[in-house]
Amino acid sequence: MSIWTDEVGEWPIVWTGFLQGIGAGIMLVPIQIIAFPSLAPQPAHRGDVGVQPRAQRVQQRRDLRLTLTLFVVTGTESRARLVEYISPYSAALRSAHEASAPSMPGPFTASP
């Protein structure tokens, strides 16, 4: 994900989210076993209920921060690249504007 650009497709995002979800599911059980080794089975279950949603919220917040950071950074970079080409002195921009301008005579142009 660190090499993604503003041209990243939908499937790489979906695929990495899927893999992160599987990884979180695989890691949560060993973490809970390590965290609650001395609890009896019934209290361990009650403790497990509090840890899993909390861990999921932490991961969701982390993912949201990462996504927003990626969005802001790539958006800023894309805007910086685009601004280089947008200038009132840009010949390409003027010719595109002139090509898209209507050919009807205006009030200050001479009629043929």
Phi and psi restraints in degrees (range 20) as a CNS / XPLOR table:
assign (resid 1 and name C) (resid 2 and name N)
       (resid 2 and name CA) (resid 2 and name C) 1.0 -71.9 20.0 2
assign (resid 2 and name N) (resid 2 and name CA)
       (resid 2 and name C) (resid 3 and name N) 1.0 -16.0 20.0 2
assign (resid 2 and name C) (resid 3 and name N)
       (resid 3 and name CA) (resid 3 and name C) 1.0 -103.0 20.0 2
assign (resid 3 and name N) (resid 3 and name CA)
       (resid 3 and name C) (resid 4 and name N) 1.0 6.9 20.0 2
assign (resid 3 and name C) (resid 4 and name N)
       (resid 4 and name CA) (resid 4 and name C) 1.0 -66.3 20.0 2
assign (resid 4 and name N) (resid 4 and name CA)
       (resid 4 and name C) (resid 5 and name N) 1.0 147.3 20.0 2
assign (resid 4 and name C) (resid 5 and name N)
       (resid 5 and name CA) (resid 5 and name C) 1.0 -115.5 20.0 2
assign (resid 5 and name N) (resid 5 and name CA)
       (resid 5 and name C) (resid 6 and name N) 1.0 -172.3 20.0 2
assign (resid 5 and name C) (resid 6 and name N)
       (resid 6 and name CA) (resid 6 and name C) 1.0 -72.9 20.0 2
assign (resid 6 and name N) (resid 6 and name CA)
       (resid 6 and name C) (resid 7 and name N) 1.0 -3.7 20.0 2
assign (resid 6 and name C) (resid 7 and name N)
       (resid 7 and name CA) (resid 7 and name C) 1.0 -101.2 20.0 2
assign (resid 7 and name N) (resid 7 and name CA)
       (resid 7 and name C) (resid 8 and name N) 1.0 16.0 20.0 2
assign (resid 7 and name C) (resid 8 and name N)
       (resid 8 and name CA) (resid 8 and name C) 1.0 -65.9 20.0 2
assign (resid 8 and name N) (resid 8 and name CA)
       (resid 8 and name C) (resid 9 and name N) 1.0 140.8 20.0 2
assign (resid 8 and name C) (resid 9 and name N)
       (resid 9 and name CA) (resid 9 and name C) 1.0 -84.5 20.0 2
assign (resid 9 and name N) (resid 9 and name CA)
       (resid 9 and name C) (resid 10 and name N) 1.0 178.3 20.0 2
assign (resid 9 and name C) (resid 10 and name N)
       (resid 10 and name CA) (resid 10 and name C) 1.0 -72.9 20.0 2
assign (resid 10 and name N) (resid 10 and name CA)
       (resid 10 and name C) (resid 11 and name N) 1.0 -40.5 20.0 2
assign (resid 10 and name C) (resid 11 and name N)
       (resid 11 and name CA) (resid 11 and name C) 1.0 -67.5 20.0 2
assign (resid 11 and name N) (resid 11 and name CA)
       (resid 11 and name C) (resid 12 and name N) 1.0 -38.3 20.0 2
assign (resid 11 and name C) (resid 12 and name N)
       (resid 12 and name CA) (resid 12 and name C) 1.0 -59.8 20.0 2
assign (resid 12 and name N) (resid 12 and name CA)
       (resid 12 and name C) (resid 13 and name N) 1.0 -36.5 20.0 2
assign (resid 12 and name C) (resid 13 and name N)
       (resid 13 and name CA) (resid 13 and name C) 1.0 -67.4 20.0 2
assign (resid 13 and name N) (resid 13 and name CA)
       (resid 13 and name C) (resid 14 and name N) 1.0 -45.4 20.0 2
assign (resid 13 and name C) (resid 14 and name N)
       (resid 14 and name CA) (resid 14 and name C) 1.0 -64.0 20.0 2
assign (resid 14 and name N) (resid 14 and name CA)
       (resid 14 and name C) (resid 15 and name N) 1.0 -44.5 20.0 2
assign (resid 14 and name C) (resid 15 and name N)
       (resid 15 and name CA) (resid 15 and name C) 1.0 -63.0 20.0 2
assign (resid 15 and name N) (resid 15 and name CA)
       (resid 15 and name C) (resid 16 and name N) 1.0 -45.3 20.0 2
assign (resid 15 and name C) (resid 16 and name N)
       (resid 16 and name CA) (resid 16 and name C) 1.0 -68.3 20.0 2
assign (resid 16 and name N) (resid 16 and name CA)
       (resid 16 and name C) (resid 17 and name N) 1.0 -35.0 20.0 2
assign (resid 16 and name C) (resid 17 and name N)
       (resid 17 and name CA) (resid 17 and name C) 1.0 -63.3 20.0 2
assign (resid 17 and name N) (resid 17 and name CA)
       (resid 17 and name C) (resid 18 and name N) 1.0 -40.1 20.0 2
assign (resid 17 and name C) (resid 18 and name N)
       (resid 18 and name CA) (resid 18 and name C) 1.0 -62.8 20.0 2
assign (resid 18 and name N) (resid 18 and name CA)
       (resid 18 and name C) (resid 19 and name N) 1.0 -46.2 20.0 2
assign (resid 18 and name C) (resid 19 and name N)
       (resid 19 and name CA) (resid 19 and name C) 1.0 -64.6 20.0 2
assign (resid 19 and name N) (resid 19 and name CA)
       (resid 19 and name C) (resid 20 and name N) 1.0 -37.8 20.0 2
assign (resid 19 and name C) (resid 20 and name N)
       (resid 20 and name CA) (resid 20 and name C) 1.0 -65.2 20.0 2
assign (resid 20 and name N) (resid 20 and name CA)
       (resid 20 and name C) (resid 21 and name N) 1.0 -37.9 20.0 2
assign (resid 20 and name C) (resid 21 and name N)
       (resid 21 and name CA) (resid 21 and name C) 1.0 -64.1 20.0 2
assign (resid 21 and name N) (resid 21 and name CA)
       (resid 21 and name C) (resid 22 and name N) 1.0 -42.7 20.0 2
assign (resid 21 and name C) (resid 22 and name N)
       (resid 22 and name CA) (resid 22 and name C) 1.0 -64.8 20.0 2
assign (resid 22 and name N) (resid 22 and name CA)
       (resid 22 and name C) (resid 23 and name N) 1.0 -44.0 20.0 2
assign (resid 22 and name C) (resid 23 and name N)
       (resid 23 and name CA) (resid 23 and name C) 1.0 -61.5 20.0 2
assign (resid 23 and name N) (resid 23 and name CA)
       (resid 23 and name C) (resid 24 and name N) 1.0 -40.0 20.0 2
assign (resid 23 and name C) (resid 24 and name N)
       (resid 24 and name CA) (resid 24 and name C) 1.0 -66.1 20.0 2
assign (resid 24 and name N) (resid 24 and name CA)
       (resid 24 and name C) (resid 25 and name N) 1.0 -40.5 20.0 2
assign (resid 24 and name C) (resid 25 and name N)
       (resid 25 and name CA) (resid 25 and name C) 1.0 -64.1 20.0 2
assign (resid 25 and name N) (resid 25 and name CA)
       (resid 25 and name C) (resid 26 and name N) 1.0 -38.1 20.0 2
assign (resid 25 and name C) (resid 26 and name N)
       (resid 26 and name CA) (resid 26 and name C) 1.0 -70.9 20.0 2
assign (resid 26 and name N) (resid 26 and name CA)
       (resid 26 and name C) (resid 27 and name N) 1.0 -36.2 20.0 2
assign (resid 26 and name C) (resid 27 and name N)
       (resid 27 and name CA) (resid 27 and name C) 1.0 -81.5 20.0 2
assign (resid 27 and name N) (resid 27 and name CA)
       (resid 27 and name C) (resid 28 and name N) 1.0 -26.9 20.0 2
assign (resid 27 and name C) (resid 28 and name N)
       (resid 28 and name CA) (resid 28 and name C) 1.0 -66.2 20.0 2
assign (resid 28 and name N) (resid 28 and name CA)
       (resid 28 and name C) (resid 29 and name N) 1.0 -39.1 20.0 2
assign (resid 28 and name C) (resid 29 and name N)
       (resid 29 and name CA) (resid 29 and name C) 1.0 -63.7 20.0 2
assign (resid 29 and name N) (resid 29 and name CA)
       (resid 29 and name C) (resid 30 and name N) 1.0 -50.5 20.0 2
assign (resid 29 and name C) (resid 30 and name N)
       (resid 30 and name CA) (resid 30 and name C) 1.0 -61.4 20.0 2
assign (resid 30 and name N) (resid 30 and name CA)
       (resid 30 and name C) (resid 31 and name N) 1.0 -36.3 20.0 2
assign (resid 30 and name C) (resid 31 and name N)
       (resid 31 and name CA) (resid 31 and name C) 1.0 -63.6 20.0 2
assign (resid 31 and name N) (resid 31 and name CA)
       (resid 31 and name C) (resid 32 and name N) 1.0 -41.0 20.0 2
assign (resid 31 and name C) (resid 32 and name N)
       (resid 32 and name CA) (resid 32 and name C) 1.0 -68.8 20.0 2
assign (resid 32 and name N) (resid 32 and name CA)
       (resid 32 and name C) (resid 33 and name N) 1.0 -36.6 20.0 2
assign (resid 32 and name C) (resid 33 and name N)
       (resid 33 and name CA) (resid 33 and name C) 1.0 -64.3 20.0 2
assign (resid 33 and name N) (resid 33 and name CA)
       (resid 33 and name C) (resid 34 and name N) 1.0 -40.4 20.0 2
assign (resid 33 and name C) (resid 34 and name N)
       (resid 34 and name CA) (resid 34 and name C) 1.0 -70.4 20.0 2
assign (resid 34 and name N) (resid 34 and name CA)
       (resid 34 and name C) (resid 35 and name N) 1.0 -36.8 20.0 2
assign (resid 34 and name C) (resid 35 and name N)
       (resid 35 and name CA) (resid 35 and name C) 1.0 -74.4 20.0 2
assign (resid 35 and name N) (resid 35 and name CA)
       (resid 35 and name C) (resid 36 and name N) 1.0 -29.5 20.0 2
assign (resid 35 and name C) (resid 36 and name N)
       (resid 36 and name CA) (resid 36 and name C) 1.0 -122.9 20.0 2
assign (resid 36 and name N) (resid 36 and name CA)
       (resid 36 and name C) (resid 37 and name N) 1.0 48.8 20.0 2
assign (resid 36 and name C) (resid 37 and name N)
       (resid 37 and name CA) (resid 37 and name C) 1.0 -73.0 20.0 2
assign (resid 37 and name N) (resid 37 and name CA)
       (resid 37 and name C) (resid 38 and name N) 1.0 -28.3 20.0 2
assign (resid 37 and name C) (resid 38 and name N)
       (resid 38 and name CA) (resid 38 and name C) 1.0 -95.8 20.0 2
assign (resid 38 and name N) (resid 38 and name CA)
       (resid 38 and name C) (resid 39 and name N) 1.0 -5.1 20.0 2
assign (resid 38 and name C) (resid 39 and name N)
       (resid 39 and name CA) (resid 39 and name C) 1.0 -77.7 20.0 2
assign (resid 39 and name N) (resid 39 and name CA)
       (resid 39 and name C) (resid 40 and name N) 1.0 145.1 20.0 2
assign (resid 39 and name C) (resid 40 and name N)
       (resid 40 and name CA) (resid 40 and name C) 1.0 -68.3 20.0 2
assign (resid 40 and name N) (resid 40 and name CA)
       (resid 40 and name C) (resid 41 and name N) 1.0 162.0 20.0 2
assign (resid 40 and name C) (resid 41 and name N)
       (resid 41 and name CA) (resid 41 and name C) 1.0 -55.3 20.0 2
assign (resid 41 and name N) (resid 41 and name CA)
       (resid 41 and name C) (resid 42 and name N) 1.0 -43.2 20.0 2
assign (resid 41 and name C) (resid 42 and name N)
       (resid 42 and name CA) (resid 42 and name C) 1.0 -68.8 20.0 2
assign (resid 42 and name N) (resid 42 and name CA)
       (resid 42 and name C) (resid 43 and name N) 1.0 -49.0 20.0 2
assign (resid 42 and name C) (resid 43 and name N)
       (resid 43 and name CA) (resid 43 and name C) 1.0 -64.6 20.0 2
assign (resid 43 and name N) (resid 43 and name CA)
       (resid 43 and name C) (resid 44 and name N) 1.0 -30.6 20.0 2
assign (resid 43 and name C) (resid 44 and name N)
       (resid 44 and name CA) (resid 44 and name C) 1.0 -62.4 20.0 2
assign (resid 44 and name N) (resid 44 and name CA)
       (resid 44 and name C) (resid 45 and name N) 1.0 -38.3 20.0 2
assign (resid 44 and name C) (resid 45 and name N)
       (resid 45 and name CA) (resid 45 and name C) 1.0 -66.0 20.0 2
assign (resid 45 and name N) (resid 45 and name CA)
       (resid 45 and name C) (resid 46 and name N) 1.0 -41.4 20.0 2
assign (resid 45 and name C) (resid 46 and name N)
       (resid 46 and name CA) (resid 46 and name C) 1.0 -66.0 20.0 2
assign (resid 46 and name N) (resid 46 and name CA)
       (resid 46 and name C) (resid 47 and name N) 1.0 -39.1 20.0 2
assign (resid 46 and name C) (resid 47 and name N)
       (resid 47 and name CA) (resid 47 and name C) 1.0 -67.1 20.0 2
assign (resid 47 and name N) (resid 47 and name CA)
       (resid 47 and name C) (resid 48 and name N) 1.0 -34.7 20.0 2
assign (resid 47 and name C) (resid 48 and name N)
       (resid 48 and name CA) (resid 48 and name C) 1.0 -64.4 20.0 2
assign (resid 48 and name N) (resid 48 and name CA)
       (resid 48 and name C) (resid 49 and name N) 1.0 -35.9 20.0 2
assign (resid 48 and name C) (resid 49 and name N)
       (resid 49 and name CA) (resid 49 and name C) 1.0 -64.0 20.0 2
assign (resid 49 and name N) (resid 49 and name CA)
       (resid 49 and name C) (resid 50 and name N) 1.0 -34.4 20.0 2
assign (resid 49 and name C) (resid 50 and name N)
       (resid 50 and name CA) (resid 50 and name C) 1.0 -79.7 20.0 2
assign (resid 50 and name N) (resid 50 and name CA)
       (resid 50 and name C) (resid 51 and name N) 1.0 -29.1 20.0 2
assign (resid 50 and name C) (resid 51 and name N)
       (resid 51 and name CA) (resid 51 and name C) 1.0 -80.4 20.0 2
assign (resid 51 and name N) (resid 51 and name CA)
       (resid 51 and name C) (resid 52 and name N) 1.0 -43.2 20.0 2
assign (resid 51 and name C) (resid 52 and name N)
       (resid 52 and name CA) (resid 52 and name C) 1.0 -62.8 20.0 2
assign (resid 52 and name N) (resid 52 and name CA)
       (resid 52 and name C) (resid 53 and name N) 1.0 -50.0 20.0 2
assign (resid 52 and name C) (resid 53 and name N)
       (resid 53 and name CA) (resid 53 and name C) 1.0 -62.2 20.0 2
assign (resid 53 and name N) (resid 53 and name CA)
       (resid 53 and name C) (resid 54 and name N) 1.0 -35.2 20.0 2
assign (resid 53 and name C) (resid 54 and name N)
       (resid 54 and name CA) (resid 54 and name C) 1.0 -65.4 20.0 2
assign (resid 54 and name N) (resid 54 and name CA)
       (resid 54 and name C) (resid 55 and name N) 1.0 -43.9 20.0 2
assign (resid 54 and name C) (resid 55 and name N)
       (resid 55 and name CA) (resid 55 and name C) 1.0 -64.8 20.0 2
assign (resid 55 and name N) (resid 55 and name CA)
       (resid 55 and name C) (resid 56 and name N) 1.0 -37.8 20.0 2
assign (resid 55 and name C) (resid 56 and name N)
       (resid 56 and name CA) (resid 56 and name C) 1.0 -66.3 20.0 2
assign (resid 56 and name N) (resid 56 and name CA)
       (resid 56 and name C) (resid 57 and name N) 1.0 -40.1 20.0 2
assign (resid 56 and name C) (resid 57 and name N)
       (resid 57 and name CA) (resid 57 and name C) 1.0 -63.5 20.0 2
assign (resid 57 and name N) (resid 57 and name CA)
       (resid 57 and name C) (resid 58 and name N) 1.0 -40.5 20.0 2
assign (resid 57 and name C) (resid 58 and name N)
       (resid 58 and name CA) (resid 58 and name C) 1.0 -62.1 20.0 2
assign (resid 58 and name N) (resid 58 and name CA)
       (resid 58 and name C) (resid 59 and name N) 1.0 -44.1 20.0 2
assign (resid 58 and name C) (resid 59 and name N)
       (resid 59 and name CA) (resid 59 and name C) 1.0 -65.8 20.0 2
assign (resid 59 and name N) (resid 59 and name CA)
       (resid 59 and name C) (resid 60 and name N) 1.0 -40.8 20.0 2
assign (resid 59 and name C) (resid 60 and name N)
       (resid 60 and name CA) (resid 60 and name C) 1.0 -63.3 20.0 2
assign (resid 60 and name N) (resid 60 and name CA)
       (resid 60 and name C) (resid 61 and name N) 1.0 -40.8 20.0 2
assign (resid 60 and name C) (resid 61 and name N)
       (resid 61 and name CA) (resid 61 and name C) 1.0 -64.3 20.0 2
assign (resid 61 and name N) (resid 61 and name CA)
       (resid 61 and name C) (resid 62 and name N) 1.0 -41.5 20.0 2
assign (resid 61 and name C) (resid 62 and name N)
       (resid 62 and name CA) (resid 62 and name C) 1.0 -62.2 20.0 2
assign (resid 62 and name N) (resid 62 and name CA)
       (resid 62 and name C) (resid 63 and name N) 1.0 -45.5 20.0 2
assign (resid 62 and name C) (resid 63 and name N)
       (resid 63 and name CA) (resid 63 and name C) 1.0 -63.5 20.0 2
assign (resid 63 and name N) (resid 63 and name CA)
       (resid 63 and name C) (resid 64 and name N) 1.0 -39.6 20.0 2
assign (resid 63 and name C) (resid 64 and name N)
       (resid 64 and name CA) (resid 64 and name C) 1.0 -64.7 20.0 2
assign (resid 64 and name N) (resid 64 and name CA)
       (resid 64 and name C) (resid 65 and name N) 1.0 -43.6 20.0 2
assign (resid 64 and name C) (resid 65 and name N)
       (resid 65 and name CA) (resid 65 and name C) 1.0 -62.6 20.0 2
assign (resid 65 and name N) (resid 65 and name CA)
       (resid 65 and name C) (resid 66 and name N) 1.0 -41.8 20.0 2
assign (resid 65 and name C) (resid 66 and name N)
       (resid 66 and name CA) (resid 66 and name C) 1.0 -64.1 20.0 2
assign (resid 66 and name N) (resid 66 and name CA)
       (resid 66 and name C) (resid 67 and name N) 1.0 -43.9 20.0 2
assign (resid 66 and name C) (resid 67 and name N)
       (resid 67 and name CA) (resid 67 and name C) 1.0 -64.0 20.0 2
assign (resid 67 and name N) (resid 67 and name CA)
       (resid 67 and name C) (resid 68 and name N) 1.0 -44.7 20.0 2
assign (resid 67 and name C) (resid 68 and name N)
       (resid 68 and name CA) (resid 68 and name C) 1.0 -65.1 20.0 2
assign (resid 68 and name N) (resid 68 and name CA)
       (resid 68 and name C) (resid 69 and name N) 1.0 -39.7 20.0 2
assign (resid 68 and name C) (resid 69 and name N)
       (resid 69 and name CA) (resid 69 and name C) 1.0 -62.1 20.0 2
assign (resid 69 and name N) (resid 69 and name CA)
       (resid 69 and name C) (resid 70 and name N) 1.0 -45.9 20.0 2
assign (resid 69 and name C) (resid 70 and name N)
       (resid 70 and name CA) (resid 70 and name C) 1.0 -61.0 20.0 2
assign (resid 70 and name N) (resid 70 and name CA)
       (resid 70 and name C) (resid 71 and name N) 1.0 -41.8 20.0 2
assign (resid 70 and name C) (resid 71 and name N)
       (resid 71 and name CA) (resid 71 and name C) 1.0 -63.1 20.0 2
assign (resid 71 and name N) (resid 71 and name CA)
       (resid 71 and name C) (resid 72 and name N) 1.0 -45.6 20.0 2
assign (resid 71 and name C) (resid 72 and name N)
       (resid 72 and name CA) (resid 72 and name C) 1.0 -67.1 20.0 2
assign (resid 72 and name N) (resid 72 and name CA)
       (resid 72 and name C) (resid 73 and name N) 1.0 -44.9 20.0 2
assign (resid 72 and name C) (resid 73 and name N)
       (resid 73 and name CA) (resid 73 and name C) 1.0 -65.1 20.0 2
assign (resid 73 and name N) (resid 73 and name CA)
       (resid 73 and name C) (resid 74 and name N) 1.0 -48.2 20.0 2
assign (resid 73 and name C) (resid 74 and name N)
       (resid 74 and name CA) (resid 74 and name C) 1.0 -68.9 20.0 2
assign (resid 74 and name N) (resid 74 and name CA)
       (resid 74 and name C) (resid 75 and name N) 1.0 -34.4 20.0 2
assign (resid 74 and name C) (resid 75 and name N)
       (resid 75 and name CA) (resid 75 and name C) 1.0 -65.2 20.0 2
assign (resid 75 and name N) (resid 75 and name CA)
       (resid 75 and name C) (resid 76 and name N) 1.0 -40.8 20.0 2
assign (resid 75 and name C) (resid 76 and name N)
       (resid 76 and name CA) (resid 76 and name C) 1.0 -65.6 20.0 2
assign (resid 76 and name N) (resid 76 and name CA)
       (resid 76 and name C) (resid 77 and name N) 1.0 -42.6 20.0 2
assign (resid 76 and name C) (resid 77 and name N)
       (resid 77 and name CA) (resid 77 and name C) 1.0 -65.1 20.0 2
assign (resid 77 and name N) (resid 77 and name CA)
       (resid 77 and name C) (resid 78 and name N) 1.0 -41.8 20.0 2
assign (resid 77 and name C) (resid 78 and name N)
       (resid 78 and name CA) (resid 78 and name C) 1.0 -64.3 20.0 2
assign (resid 78 and name N) (resid 78 and name CA)
       (resid 78 and name C) (resid 79 and name N) 1.0 -42.4 20.0 2
assign (resid 78 and name C) (resid 79 and name N)
       (resid 79 and name CA) (resid 79 and name C) 1.0 -63.7 20.0 2
assign (resid 79 and name N) (resid 79 and name CA)
       (resid 79 and name C) (resid 80 and name N) 1.0 -41.1 20.0 2
assign (resid 79 and name C) (resid 80 and name N)
       (resid 80 and name CA) (resid 80 and name C) 1.0 -62.4 20.0 2
assign (resid 80 and name N) (resid 80 and name CA)
       (resid 80 and name C) (resid 81 and name N) 1.0 -39.2 20.0 2
assign (resid 80 and name C) (resid 81 and name N)
       (resid 81 and name CA) (resid 81 and name C) 1.0 -68.4 20.0 2
assign (resid 81 and name N) (resid 81 and name CA)
       (resid 81 and name C) (resid 82 and name N) 1.0 -38.3 20.0 2
assign (resid 81 and name C) (resid 82 and name N)
       (resid 82 and name CA) (resid 82 and name C) 1.0 -71.6 20.0 2
assign (resid 82 and name N) (resid 82 and name CA)
       (resid 82 and name C) (resid 83 and name N) 1.0 -36.2 20.0 2
assign (resid 82 and name C) (resid 83 and name N)
       (resid 83 and name CA) (resid 83 and name C) 1.0 -62.9 20.0 2
assign (resid 83 and name N) (resid 83 and name CA)
       (resid 83 and name C) (resid 84 and name N) 1.0 -28.5 20.0 2
assign (resid 83 and name C) (resid 84 and name N)
       (resid 84 and name CA) (resid 84 and name C) 1.0 -58.7 20.0 2
assign (resid 84 and name N) (resid 84 and name CA)
       (resid 84 and name C) (resid 85 and name N) 1.0 -31.3 20.0 2
assign (resid 84 and name C) (resid 85 and name N)
       (resid 85 and name CA) (resid 85 and name C) 1.0 -95.5 20.0 2
assign (resid 85 and name N) (resid 85 and name CA)
       (resid 85 and name C) (resid 86 and name N) 1.0 -11.2 20.0 2
assign (resid 85 and name C) (resid 86 and name N)
       (resid 86 and name CA) (resid 86 and name C) 1.0 -102.6 20.0 2
assign (resid 86 and name N) (resid 86 and name CA)
       (resid 86 and name C) (resid 87 and name N) 1.0 108.6 20.0 2
assign (resid 86 and name C) (resid 87 and name N)
       (resid 87 and name CA) (resid 87 and name C) 1.0 -154.0 20.0 2
assign (resid 87 and name N) (resid 87 and name CA)
       (resid 87 and name C) (resid 88 and name N) 1.0 146.2 20.0 2
assign (resid 87 and name C) (resid 88 and name N)
       (resid 88 and name CA) (resid 88 and name C) 1.0 -65.2 20.0 2
assign (resid 88 and name N) (resid 88 and name CA)
       (resid 88 and name C) (resid 89 and name N) 1.0 -15.2 20.0 2
assign (resid 88 and name C) (resid 89 and name N)
       (resid 89 and name CA) (resid 89 and name C) 1.0 -96.2 20.0 2
assign (resid 89 and name N) (resid 89 and name CA)
       (resid 89 and name C) (resid 90 and name N) 1.0 0.8 20.0 2
assign (resid 89 and name C) (resid 90 and name N)
       (resid 90 and name CA) (resid 90 and name C) 1.0 -75.4 20.0 2
assign (resid 90 and name N) (resid 90 and name CA)
       (resid 90 and name C) (resid 91 and name N) 1.0 121.2 20.0 2
assign (resid 90 and name C) (resid 91 and name N)
       (resid 91 and name CA) (resid 91 and name C) 1.0 -66.1 20.0 2
assign (resid 91 and name N) (resid 91 and name CA)
       (resid 91 and name C) (resid 92 and name N) 1.0 -38.1 20.0 2
assign (resid 91 and name C) (resid 92 and name N)
       (resid 92 and name CA) (resid 92 and name C) 1.0 -65.4 20.0 2
assign (resid 92 and name N) (resid 92 and name CA)
       (resid 92 and name C) (resid 93 and name N) 1.0 -39.3 20.0 2
assign (resid 92 and name C) (resid 93 and name N)
       (resid 93 and name CA) (resid 93 and name C) 1.0 -68.3 20.0 2
assign (resid 93 and name N) (resid 93 and name CA)
       (resid 93 and name C) (resid 94 and name N) 1.0 -41.4 20.0 2
assign (resid 93 and name C) (resid 94 and name N)
       (resid 94 and name CA) (resid 94 and name C) 1.0 -64.3 20.0 2
assign (resid 94 and name N) (resid 94 and name CA)
       (resid 94 and name C) (resid 95 and name N) 1.0 -43.3 20.0 2
assign (resid 94 and name C) (resid 95 and name N)
       (resid 95 and name CA) (resid 95 and name C) 1.0 -66.7 20.0 2
assign (resid 95 and name N) (resid 95 and name CA)
       (resid 95 and name C) (resid 96 and name N) 1.0 -35.7 20.0 2
assign (resid 95 and name C) (resid 96 and name N)
       (resid 96 and name CA) (resid 96 and name C) 1.0 -67.1 20.0 2
assign (resid 96 and name N) (resid 96 and name CA)
       (resid 96 and name C) (resid 97 and name N) 1.0 -38.7 20.0 2
assign (resid 96 and name C) (resid 97 and name N)
       (resid 97 and name CA) (resid 97 and name C) 1.0 -66.9 20.0 2
assign (resid 97 and name N) (resid 97 and name CA)
       (resid 97 and name C) (resid 98 and name N) 1.0 -42.3 20.0 2
assign (resid 97 and name C) (resid 98 and name N)
       (resid 98 and name CA) (resid 98 and name C) 1.0 -66.6 20.0 2
assign (resid 98 and name N) (resid 98 and name CA)
       (resid 98 and name C) (resid 99 and name N) 1.0 -35.3 20.0 2
assign (resid 98 and name C) (resid 99 and name N)
       (resid 99 and name CA) (resid 99 and name C) 1.0 -70.0 20.0 2
assign (resid 99 and name N) (resid 99 and name CA)
       (resid 99 and name C) (resid 100 and name N) 1.0 -31.6 20.0 2
assign (resid 99 and name C) (resid 100 and name N)
       (resid 100 and name CA) (resid 100 and name C) 1.0 -90.3 20.0 2
assign (resid 100 and name N) (resid 100 and name CA)
       (resid 100 and name C) (resid 101 and name N) 1.0 -7.1 20.0 2
assign (resid 100 and name C) (resid 101 and name N)
       (resid 101 and name CA) (resid 101 and name C) 1.0 -71.4 20.0 2
assign (resid 101 and name N) (resid 101 and name CA)
       (resid 101 and name C) (resid 102 and name N) 1.0 143.5 20.0 2
assign (resid 101 and name C) (resid 102 and name N)
       (resid 102 and name CA) (resid 102 and name C) 1.0 -66.3 20.0 2
assign (resid 102 and name N) (resid 102 and name CA)
       (resid 102 and name C) (resid 103 and name N) 1.0 150.5 20.0 2
assign (resid 102 and name C) (resid 103 and name N)
       (resid 103 and name CA) (resid 103 and name C) 1.0 -91.6 20.0 2
assign (resid 103 and name N) (resid 103 and name CA)
       (resid 103 and name C) (resid 104 and name N) 1.0 8.7 20.0 2
assign (resid 103 and name C) (resid 104 and name N)
       (resid 104 and name CA) (resid 104 and name C) 1.0 -73.1 20.0 2
assign (resid 104 and name N) (resid 104 and name CA)
       (resid 104 and name C) (resid 105 and name N) 1.0 141.7 20.0 2
assign (resid 104 and name C) (resid 105 and name N)
       (resid 105 and name CA) (resid 105 and name C) 1.0 -70.5 20.0 2
assign (resid 105 and name N) (resid 105 and name CA)
       (resid 105 and name C) (resid 106 and name N) 1.0 138.5 20.0 2
assign (resid 105 and name C) (resid 106 and name N)
       (resid 106 and name CA) (resid 106 and name C) 1.0 -93.1 20.0 2
assign (resid 106 and name N) (resid 106 and name CA)
       (resid 106 and name C) (resid 107 and name N) 1.0 -176.8 20.0 2
assign (resid 106 and name C) (resid 107 and name N)
       (resid 107 and name CA) (resid 107 and name C) 1.0 -69.0 20.0 2
assign (resid 107 and name N) (resid 107 and name CA)
       (resid 107 and name C) (resid 108 and name N) 1.0 -21.4 20.0 2
assign (resid 107 and name C) (resid 108 and name N)
       (resid 108 and name CA) (resid 108 and name C) 1.0 -109.9 20.0 2
assign (resid 108 and name N) (resid 108 and name CA)
       (resid 108 and name C) (resid 109 and name N) 1.0 10.2 20.0 2
assign (resid 108 and name C) (resid 109 and name N)
       (resid 109 and name CA) (resid 109 and name C) 1.0 -105.9 20.0 2
assign (resid 109 and name N) (resid 109 and name CA)
       (resid 109 and name C) (resid 110 and name N) 1.0 153.1 20.0 2
assign (resid 109 and name C) (resid 110 and name N)
       (resid 110 and name CA) (resid 110 and name C) 1.0 -79.7 20.0 2
assign (resid 110 and name N) (resid 110 and name CA)
       (resid 110 and name C) (resid 111 and name N) 1.0 139.0 20.0 2
assign (resid 110 and name C) (resid 111 and name N)
       (resid 111 and name CA) (resid 111 and name C) 1.0 -84.5 20.0 2
assign (resid 111 and name N) (resid 111 and name CA)
       (resid 111 and name C) (resid 112 and name N) 1.0 147.5 20.0 2
